[in-house]
Amino acid sequence: MNLIKYLTIFLVTLPIASFADTSGCDISGTWKHADKNAWLELDLSSKTIKVKEHKDNPKANGYTVIKDIKLITELNYSGYMYHAANDNYVAVELVHNNCKEIVVLYNKDKILTLHKE
């Protein structure tokens, strides 16, 4: 009976522990798009990055840019970013070298840089 109890505790806490960022950075919050007049909201609880405000394209506000964000290593996350040309989501890697910048890679190419607000 104790084995079932411990196995249940392990299975419930494993997903939570495996998503914890141990780098000391809290990457949740508002990020400024490096190349556009836009701000994105990174929410680790919903595992998404959404457009918070886009001054040049207000119709994009609220749109999900990256979904299913998961911690890979201390500094790397994976997720799926919307690819407008193909009208689908593609696998990307999010890398934060410090608490102030995130680089998004697609096939190892930098496609987006975000700066912490």
Contacts in CASP RR format, 6 or more apart in sequence:
PFRMAT RR
TARGET T0000
AUTHOR 0000-0000-0000
METHOD contacts of the structure
MODEL  1
MNLIKYLTIFLVTLPIASFADTSGCDISGTWKHADKNAWLELDLSSKTIK
VKEHKDNPKANGYTVIKDIKLITELNYSGYMYHAANDNYVAVELVHNNCK
EIVVLYNKDKILTLHKE
18 71 0 8 1.000
19 44 0 8 1.000
19 70 0 8 1.000
19 71 0 8 1.000
20 71 0 8 1.000
21 27 0 8 1.000
21 44 0 8 1.000
21 71 0 8 1.000
21 74 0 8 1.000
22 74 0 8 1.000
23 74 0 8 1.000
23 75 0 8 1.000
23 96 0 8 1.000
23 99 0 8 1.000
24 99 0 8 1.000
25 96 0 8 1.000
25 98 0 8 1.000
25 99 0 8 1.000
26 99 0 8 1.000
27 42 0 8 1.000
27 44 0 8 1.000
27 96 0 8 1.000
27 99 0 8 1.000
27 102 0 8 1.000
27 116 0 8 1.000
28 42 0 8 1.000
28 43 0 8 1.000
28 44 0 8 1.000
28 45 0 8 1.000
29 41 0 8 1.000
29 42 0 8 1.000
29 43 0 8 1.000
29 116 0 8 1.000
29 117 0 8 1.000
30 39 0 8 1.000
30 40 0 8 1.000
30 41 0 8 1.000
30 42 0 8 1.000
30 52 0 8 1.000
30 116 0 8 1.000
30 117 0 8 1.000
31 39 0 8 1.000
31 40 0 8 1.000
31 41 0 8 1.000
31 42 0 8 1.000
31 49 0 8 1.000
31 102 0 8 1.000
31 114 0 8 1.000
31 115 0 8 1.000
31 116 0 8 1.000
31 117 0 8 1.000
32 38 0 8 1.000
32 39 0 8 1.000
32 40 0 8 1.000
32 114 0 8 1.000
32 115 0 8 1.000
32 116 0 8 1.000
32 117 0 8 1.000
33 39 0 8 1.000
33 40 0 8 1.000
33 112 0 8 1.000
33 113 0 8 1.000
33 114 0 8 1.000
34 112 0 8 1.000
34 113 0 8 1.000
34 114 0 8 1.000
34 115 0 8 1.000
35 113 0 8 1.000
36 54 0 8 1.000
36 56 0 8 1.000
37 54 0 8 1.000
37 55 0 8 1.000
37 56 0 8 1.000
38 51 0 8 1.000
38 53 0 8 1.000
38 54 0 8 1.000
38 55 0 8 1.000
38 56 0 8 1.000
38 57 0 8 1.000
38 60 0 8 1.000
39 51 0 8 1.000
39 52 0 8 1.000
39 53 0 8 1.000
39 54 0 8 1.000
39 117 0 8 1.000
40 49 0 8 1.000
40 50 0 8 1.000
40 51 0 8 1.000
40 52 0 8 1.000
40 65 0 8 1.000
40 114 0 8 1.000
41 49 0 8 1.000
41 50 0 8 1.000
41 51 0 8 1.000
41 52 0 8 1.000
42 48 0 8 1.000
42 49 0 8 1.000
42 69 0 8 1.000
42 102 0 8 1.000
42 114 0 8 1.000
43 49 0 8 1.000
43 50 0 8 1.000
44 69 0 8 1.000
47 67 0 8 1.000
47 68 0 8 1.000
47 69 0 8 1.000
47 70 0 8 1.000
48 64 0 8 1.000
48 66 0 8 1.000
48 67 0 8 1.000
48 69 0 8 1.000
49 64 0 8 1.000
49 65 0 8 1.000
49 66 0 8 1.000
49 69 0 8 1.000
50 62 0 8 1.000
50 63 0 8 1.000
50 64 0 8 1.000
50 65 0 8 1.000
51 60 0 8 1.000
51 61 0 8 1.000
51 62 0 8 1.000
51 63 0 8 1.000
51 65 0 8 1.000
52 61 0 8 1.000
52 62 0 8 1.000
53 61 0 8 1.000
54 60 0 8 1.000
54 61 0 8 1.000
63 82 0 8 1.000
64 82 0 8 1.000
65 81 0 8 1.000
65 82 0 8 1.000
66 79 0 8 1.000
66 80 0 8 1.000
66 81 0 8 1.000
66 82 0 8 1.000
66 92 0 8 1.000
66 94 0 8 1.000
66 104 0 8 1.000
67 79 0 8 1.000
67 80 0 8 1.000
67 89 0 8 1.000
68 78 0 8 1.000
68 79 0 8 1.000
68 80 0 8 1.000
69 77 0 8 1.000
69 78 0 8 1.000
69 79 0 8 1.000
69 94 0 8 1.000
70 77 0 8 1.000
70 78 0 8 1.000
70 79 0 8 1.000
71 77 0 8 1.000
72 78 0 8 1.000
72 93 0 8 1.000
75 95 0 8 1.000
75 96 0 8 1.000
75 97 0 8 1.000
76 93 0 8 1.000
76 94 0 8 1.000
76 95 0 8 1.000
77 93 0 8 1.000
77 94 0 8 1.000
77 95 0 8 1.000
78 91 0 8 1.000
78 92 0 8 1.000
78 93 0 8 1.000
78 94 0 8 1.000
79 91 0 8 1.000
79 92 0 8 1.000
79 93 0 8 1.000
79 94 0 8 1.000
80 89 0 8 1.000
80 90 0 8 1.000
80 91 0 8 1.000
80 92 0 8 1.000
81 89 0 8 1.000
81 90 0 8 1.000
81 92 0 8 1.000
81 104 0 8 1.000
81 106 0 8 1.000
81 111 0 8 1.000
81 112 0 8 1.000
82 88 0 8 1.000
82 89 0 8 1.000
83 89 0 8 1.000
83 90 0 8 1.000
90 106 0 8 1.000
91 106 0 8 1.000
92 104 0 8 1.000
92 105 0 8 1.000
92 106 0 8 1.000
92 111 0 8 1.000
93 104 0 8 1.000
93 105 0 8 1.000
93 106 0 8 1.000
94 102 0 8 1.000
94 103 0 8 1.000
94 104 0 8 1.000
94 105 0 8 1.000
95 102 0 8 1.000
95 103 0 8 1.000
95 104 0 8 1.000
95 105 0 8 1.000
96 102 0 8 1.000
96 103 0 8 1.000
97 103 0 8 1.000
99 116 0 8 1.000
100 115 0 8 1.000
100 116 0 8 1.000
101 113 0 8 1.000
101 114 0 8 1.000
101 115 0 8 1.000
101 116 0 8 1.000
102 113 0 8 1.000
102 114 0 8 1.000
103 110 0 8 1.000
103 112 0 8 1.000
103 113 0 8 1.000
103 114 0 8 1.000
104 110 0 8 1.000
104 111 0 8 1.000
104 112 0 8 1.000
104 113 0 8 1.000
104 114 0 8 1.000
105 111 0 8 1.000
END
